């Protein structure tokens, strides 16, 4: 399985497990034992549903989960792309986040 995962999509939540039938991996939310000013308490890991990733491992670190001040969603950074991670009722959504659109108050 390719080491660069396509994480954007809709997922069902089951405890700390986030799943999508269309993805060959599940996402897990884990809590760090020790946090720092740059490492928040929660982080995301991908777990292969079968076989291993290109790295030879069945687990792949995705990102820390960062709170976004004043927002109901969090952000994650994966392979140089920032994503919006939002929990809505019993499912989660991960979308590429265009920060410029959020902070741009101009209307064309």
C-alpha positions in Angstrom: 0.0 0.0 0.0 1.3 3.4 -0.9 2.9 5.3 1.9 1.2 8.6 1.0 -2.4 8.0 2.0 -5.5 9.8 0.6 -7.0 10.8 4.0 -9.6 13.2 2.7 -13.1 11.9 3.0 -16.0 11.0 5.3 -15.6 8.5 8.1 -17.7 6.8 10.7 -16.6 7.1 14.4 -16.4 4.1 16.7 -14.7 5.2 19.9 -11.2 6.2 19.0 -11.4 4.4 15.6 -12.4 6.3 12.5 -13.4 4.1 9.5 -14.4 4.4 5.9 -15.4 1.4 3.8 -13.8 3.0 0.8 -10.3 3.3 2.4 -7.8 0.5 2.8 -6.9 1.8 6.3 -8.6 2.9 9.5 -7.6 6.1 11.4 -7.1 6.0 15.2 -7.0 8.9 17.6 -4.4 8.3 20.3 -3.4 10.3 23.4 0.2 11.2 24.1 1.6 10.3 27.5 3.7 13.4 27.5 2.8 16.7 25.8 4.9 19.8 25.0 4.1 23.3 23.8 4.4 22.0 20.2 2.9 18.6 20.6 -0.8 18.6 21.6 -2.3 15.7 23.6 -4.1 14.0 20.6 -2.6 12.6 17.4 -3.8 10.5 14.5 -2.4 7.2 13.2 -3.4 5.2 10.1 -3.7 1.4 10.6 -3.8 -0.8 7.5 -6.9 -3.1 7.1 -4.7 -5.7 5.5 -1.1 -6.0 4.5 1.5 -3.3 5.2 2.3 0.2 4.0 5.3 0.7 1.7 7.3 1.3 4.8 6.8 -2.3 5.9 4.7 -1.3 8.9 1.0 -1.7 9.5 0.8 1.7 11.3 1.6 5.1 9.9 1.7 8.3 11.9 -0.5 11.0 10.3 -0.4 14.1 12.4 -0.9 15.8 15.7 -4.5 17.1 16.1 -4.4 20.9 16.6 -7.2 22.9 18.0 -8.2 26.0 16.0 -9.0 28.9 18.2 -12.6 30.0 17.9 -13.6 27.1 15.6 -15.5 23.9 16.1 -13.0 21.9 14.1 -9.3 20.9 14.4 -6.5 20.8 11.9 -4.1 18.1 10.9 -0.9 18.4 8.8 -0.1 15.4 6.6 2.6 15.3 3.9 2.8 19.1 3.6 -1.0 19.6 3.3 -3.2 21.1 6.0 -6.6 19.4 6.6 -9.7 20.4 8.5 -10.8 17.6 10.8 -14.3 17.9 12.0 -16.6 15.7 14.1 -20.3 16.1 13.2 -22.7 13.9 15.2 -21.5 10.3 14.7 -19.1 10.9 11.8 -15.9 12.7 11.0 -15.0 14.7 7.9 -11.4 15.4 6.7 -11.0 18.0 4.0 -8.2 20.0 2.6 -8.3 23.3 4.5 -7.9 26.6 2.6 -6.8 28.9 5.4 -6.9 31.9 3.1 -10.7 31.5 2.5 -11.3 31.4 6.3 -9.4 34.6 7.1 -10.3 36.5 4.0 -13.2 38.7 4.9 -13.4 40.3 1.4 -16.3 39.4 -0.9 -15.9 39.6 -4.7 
